[in-house]
């Protein structure tokens, strides 16, 4: 089982941030068609908030267990800390061998389980009243492409089905913003975006697309499943070096002489975690909540980092055809020779051609989340790099 935002994504010259911090085949249907979020959020003010059961306001109740798959990841670790601060009894479910020493280990339960193993998931999730499912392989390349399907889709089936079988009364499924992009997008992307399957780029995105379809299928059948789609998490504490963190760190280390421009939506990881808790408490089953904040270009991120650090901005903008060719070559070398994450991925480069401009205002209003400025989060990330000796 891989935690969200674990190993760094595409690195070096063409480092491309992506979206991206549980299953056996079921009766959910095959791959194809399009998602129509028929339970999408109506305009703000036209409805009242959901009246579904809540988890309580930070009261310690030993009869309740909150399980977090992928709790050692970037988003997951901040979520775990918030839950602990609220007095919840937290069980982290993460892959065997996951780095855990950054978690409040004296205050949580940790269970090692591979979400590809249904029996292991069943044992790990037993007794959980609320389940946050974050575990996934967030990379845009893996040596065996079928691993995306096994981890991101089948793993999701295992977690959601076993959580329901165990009696969970609330489930938050973590999807991604990268499956909401379309090839011909002229308006900002909101939570009610409809995406045809043919518009989904690459094996990672397709696996997450199918996982989200399954979550919607369960919700529309009456299961208490809420879907959240975070955009790119930024801020301190990213020990796994997710793609946006790696991109910023590379700049701070003087490795950014060139860049491939594109659009990003950035949100502080702590605000994403708070949004997930709000979705657990107040979110409506079968509804997608977009957790995003500010739209930036990659170049503008580097420009702000230059002001913070005094380093020069990258001078050379890599043309798209050059970047795409380099990505194909990098993946070929990784597939045939190195077996390691390539310097650039085809999916990552192709995503830079998509309009990645998001408007999460309706989701944030319903959930009651007010994100902090992205500039503060970037500055705190850089300060954290210094504090841990990375720069």
C-alpha positions in Angstrom: 0.0 0.0 0.0 1.4 3.4 -1.0 0.5 6.5 1.0 -0.6 9.6 -0.9 2.2 11.9 -1.8 4.9 9.4 -0.9 8.0 9.3 -3.1 8.7 12.3 -5.2 7.1 12.6 -8.6 8.7 13.6 -11.9 11.9 15.3 -10.9 14.9 17.3 -12.3 14.5 19.6 -15.3 10.9 18.6 -16.1 9.6 18.1 -12.6 5.9 18.3 -13.0 3.6 18.6 -10.0 0.5 16.4 -10.2 -2.7 15.9 -8.2 -2.7 14.2 -6.6 -1.4 14.0 -1.1 -8.8 1.2 -1.7 -10.6 -3.6 -3.9 -11.6 -6.6 -5.7 -13.6 -6.3 -8.9 -17.2 -5.7 -7.9 -20.6 -5.2 -9.4 -19.8 -1.5 -9.9 -19.6 -1.8 -13.6 -16.7 -1.6 -16.1 -14.5 1.1 -17.3 -16.1 3.6 -19.7 -18.8 6.1 -20.0 -18.6 9.3 -18.1 -19.1 10.5 -14.5 -22.1 12.6 -14.1 -22.0 14.1 -10.6 -25.8 14.2 -10.4 -25.6 15.0 -6.7 -23.3 18.0 -7.2 -23.5 21.0 -5.0 -26.2 23.4 -5.9 -25.4 27.2 -5.8 -24.5 28.5 -2.4 -27.5 29.6 -0.4 -30.0 27.3 -2.2 -29.9 24.5 0.3 -29.2 23.8 3.9 -26.2 21.8 5.1 -26.5 18.1 5.5 -28.1 16.7 8.6 -26.2 13.4 8.6 -24.7 12.1 11.9 -21.5 13.8 13.0 -18.5 12.5 14.8 -18.7 14.8 17.8 -16.8 17.9 18.7 -13.5 16.6 19.9 -14.9 14.4 22.6 -12.9 11.2 23.4 -15.2 8.3 23.0 -13.4 4.9 23.3 -16.3 3.1 21.5 -15.5 5.0 18.3 -12.5 4.4 16.1 -11.5 6.7 13.2 -9.4 4.8 10.7 -7.1 6.6 8.2 -5.6 4.6 5.4 -2.4 6.2 4.1 -2.1 8.1 7.4 1.7 8.4 7.1 1.5 10.4 3.9 1.7 14.2 3.6 -2.0 14.9 3.8 -2.7 11.8 6.0 -0.2 12.8 8.6 -1.7 16.3 9.0 -5.1 14.8 9.1 -4.0 12.3 11.8 -2.6 15.2 14.0 -5.9 17.2 13.7 -8.0 14.2 14.6 -5.7 13.5 17.6 -6.0 17.1 18.7 -9.8 16.7 18.6 -9.6 13.8 21.0 -10.5 11.1 18.5 -9.3 7.5 18.8 -7.2 7.2 15.6 -6.1 4.0 13.8 -3.5 4.6 11.0 -3.6 1.9 8.4 -0.5 2.0 6.1 1.7 -0.2 4.1 4.3 -2.4 5.8 7.6 -0.5 6.0 6.0 3.0 5.8 7.9 5.8 7.6 6.0 6.5 10.8 8.3 8.4 13.1 6.7 11.8 12.2 3.3 10.7 13.6 2.2 11.1 17.2 2.8 7.3 17.8 2.1 7.4 21.5 -1.5 8.7 20.8 -2.5 6.5 17.9 -2.9 2.9 16.9 -0.9 1.8 13.8 -1.8 -1.3 11.7 0.3 -2.4 8.8 -1.8 -3.7 5.8 -1.5 -3.8 2.1 -4.8 -2.5 0.6 -4.4 -4.9 -2.3 -5.0 -7.7 0.3 -8.7 -7.8 1.1 -8.2 -10.1 4.1 -5.6 -7.7 5.6 -7.9 -4.8 5.0 -10.8 -6.6 6.7 -8.7 -7.3 9.8 -7.2 -3.7 9.9 -10.5 -1.9 9.6 -12.5 -4.0 12.0 -14.3 -1.8 14.5 -13.9 1.5 12.7 -16.9 3.8 12.9 -15.4 6.4 10.5 -13.0 5.8 7.7 -10.8 8.2 5.7 -9.4 6.5 2.7 -6.3 8.3 1.4 -4.0 5.4 0.5 -2.9 5.3 -3.1 0.0 5.2 -5.5 0.2 8.9 -6.5 3.0 8.6 -9.0 2.4 9.2 -12.7 4.7 6.3 -13.6 5.2 2.8 -12.2 7.3 0.0 -13.6 4.3 -2.3 -13.8 1.4 -0.2 -15.0 -1.2 -2.7 -13.7 -0.1 -1.7 -10.2 -2.1 1.5 -10.6 -5.2 -0.6 -11.1 -4.4 -3.0 -8.2 -3.6 -0.2 -5.7 -5.8 2.7 -6.7 -8.9 0.9 -7.9 -8.9 -2.6 -6.4 -7.5 -1.2 -3.2 -10.3 1.3 -3.0 -12.9 -1.5 -3.5 -11.4 -3.4 -0.7 -11.3 -0.5 1.7 -14.8 0.9 1.0 -16.5 -2.5 0.9 -14.8 -3.8 4.1 -15.5 -0.6 5.9 -19.2 -0.9 5.2 -19.2 -4.6 6.1 -17.5 -3.6 9.4 -20.3 -1.2 10.1 -18.7 2.2 9.4 -21.3 4.9 9.5 -19.3 7.5 7.6 -16.6 7.2 4.9 -14.5 9.9 3.1 -13.0 8.7 -0.1 -10.0 10.8 -1.3 -10.0 11.3 -5.1 -7.8 13.8 -7.1 -8.2 17.0 -9.1 -6.3 15.5 -12.1 -9.3 13.5 -13.2 -11.5 16.6 -13.5 -9.6 18.1 -16.4 -11.0 18.0 -19.9 -9.2 18.4 -23.3 -11.3 21.4 -24.2 -11.8 23.3 -21.0 -12.7 27.0 -21.3 -14.1 27.7 -17.8 -12.8 27.1 -14.3 -13.2 23.6 -13.0 -15.8 23.2 -10.2 -17.0 20.2 -8.2 -19.8 19.4 -10.6 -17.4 18.8 -13.6 -18.5 16.0 -15.9 -15.6 14.1 -17.4 -15.9 11.6 -20.3 -13.6 8.6 -19.9 -11.8 9.4 -23.1 -10.6 12.7 -21.6 -8.8 11.0 -18.7 -5.0 11.0 -19.2 -2.7 8.0 -18.4 -2.9 4.9 -16.2 -2.7 6.8 -12.9 -5.6 9.1 -13.7 -7.6 6.3 -15.1 -7.2 4.2 -11.9 -8.3 7.1 -9.8 -11.2 7.8 -12.1 -12.4 4.3 -11.7 -12.0 4.4 -7.9 -14.1 7.6 -7.8 -16.8 5.9 -10.0 -16.9 3.1 -7.5 -17.3 5.5 -4.6 -20.2 7.2 -6.3 -21.7 3.9 -7.1 -21.8 2.9 -3.5 -23.1 6.3 -2.4 -25.9 6.2 -4.9 -26.8 2.8 -3.6 -27.3 4.3 -0.1 -23.8 4.0 1.4 -22.5 6.9 3.6 -19.6 7.7 1.2 -18.5 11.3 0.7 -15.9 12.2 -2.0 -13.2 14.8 -1.7 -10.9 15.9 -4.5 -7.9 17.8 -3.1 -5.8 19.9 -5.5 -2.0 20.2 -4.9 -1.1 20.2 -1.2 1.7 22.5 0.0 3.2 23.4 3.3 5.6 22.0 5.9 6.0 18.4 6.9 6.2 16.6 3.6 8.8 13.9 4.4 7.8 11.9 1.3 8.5 14.9 -1.0 5.3 15.0 -3.1 5.7 16.5 -6.6 5.0 20.2 -5.6 7.3 19.9 -2.6 10.0 18.3 -4.8 9.6 21.1 -7.4 10.0 23.8 -4.7 13.0 22.0 -3.1 14.7 21.6 -6.4 14.4 25.4 -7.0 15.9 26.0 -3.5 18.8 23.8 -4.3 19.5 25.6 -7.5 18.3 22.9 -9.9 15.7 24.9 -11.7 17.4 26.4 -14.8 14.5 25.5 -17.0 10.8 25.0 -16.5 7.7 23.7 -18.3 4.9 26.1 -17.6 1.4 25.1 -16.7 -1.4 25.9 -14.3 -1.6 24.7 -10.7 -4.1 25.0 -7.9 -2.5 25.1 -4.5 -3.9 24.6 -1.1 -2.2 24.3 2.3 -2.1 20.7 3.4 -3.5 21.6 6.8 -6.5 23.2 5.3 -7.0 20.2 3.1 -7.0 18.1 6.2 -9.5 20.4 7.9 -11.7 20.2 4.8 -11.7 16.4 5.0 -12.8 16.5 8.6 -15.6 18.9 7.6 -16.6 16.6 4.8 -16.8 13.7 7.3 -19.0 15.7 9.6 -21.2 17.7 7.2 -20.6 16.3 3.7 -23.5 14.8 1.9 -23.1 11.2 0.7 -22.7 11.0 -3.1 -21.4 14.5 -3.4 -18.0 15.5 -4.6 -16.3 18.3 -2.6 -13.4 20.1 -4.3 -10.6 21.1 -1.8 -8.6 23.8 -3.6 -7.6 27.4 -3.1 -5.4 29.5 -5.3 -4.6 29.2 -9.0 -0.9 29.8 -9.8 1.3 29.2 -12.9 4.4 27.1 -12.4 6.4 30.2 -13.4 4.7 32.3 -10.8 5.7 29.7 -8.1 9.3 30.0 -9.1 9.0 33.8 -9.2 7.8 33.8 -5.6 10.5 31.3 -4.5 13.1 33.6 -6.1 11.9 36.5 -3.9 12.0 34.3 -0.8 15.4 32.8 -1.4 17.3 35.4 -3.5 18.0 32.8 -6.1 17.5 33.6 -9.8 14.3 32.5 -11.6 14.6 29.8 -14.3 15.4 31.4 -17.6 14.5 28.7 -20.1 10.9 27.7 -20.8 10.9 24.2 -22.2 8.7 24.0 -25.4 5.9 21.4 -25.0 7.1 19.2 -27.9 10.6 19.0 -26.4 9.1 18.2 -23.0 6.9 15.5 -24.4 9.7 13.9 -26.4 11.9 13.9 -23.3 9.1 12.3 -21.3 8.8 9.4 -23.7 12.5 8.9 -23.7 12.7 9.1 -19.9 9.9 6.5 -19.5 11.6 4.2 -22.0 14.8 4.3 -20.1 13.0 3.7 -16.8 11.0 0.9 -18.3 13.8 -0.9 -20.0 17.0 -0.1 -18.0 16.7 1.7 -14.6 13.3 0.7 -13.2 13.3 4.0 -11.3 10.9 7.0 -11.5 11.8 8.9 -14.7 12.9 12.5 -14.8 9.7 13.3 -16.7 6.5 11.4 -17.3 4.2 11.4 -20.3 1.1 11.9 -18.2 2.7 14.8 -16.3 3.7 16.6 -19.5 0.3 16.1 -21.1 -1.4 17.5 -18.0 0.4 20.8 -18.4 -1.6 21.3 -21.7 -4.8 21.1 -19.8 -6.6 24.0 -18.1 -6.0 23.3 -14.4 -7.8 26.4 -13.2 -10.2 25.5 -10.3 -13.0 27.2 -8.5 -13.7 25.4 -5.2 -15.7 28.3 -3.7 -19.0 26.4 -3.4 -17.4 23.3 -1.7 -15.4 25.5 0.7 -18.5 27.5 1.6 -20.6 24.5 2.4 -17.8 22.9 4.4 -17.0 26.1 6.2 -13.3 26.1 5.2 -11.3 29.3 4.7 -7.8 28.4 3.2 -4.8 30.5 4.3 -2.9 32.4 1.6 -0.7 30.1 -0.6 2.2 32.5 -0.1 2.2 31.7 3.6 2.2 28.0 2.9 5.1 28.3 0.4 7.1 30.4 2.8 6.5 27.9 5.6 7.5 25.0 3.4 10.8 26.7 2.6 11.4 27.4 6.3 10.7 23.8 7.0 13.2 22.7 4.4 15.8 24.7 6.3 14.8 23.4 9.7 15.2 19.7 8.6 18.5 20.4 6.8 17.4 19.9 3.2 18.7 23.3 2.2 
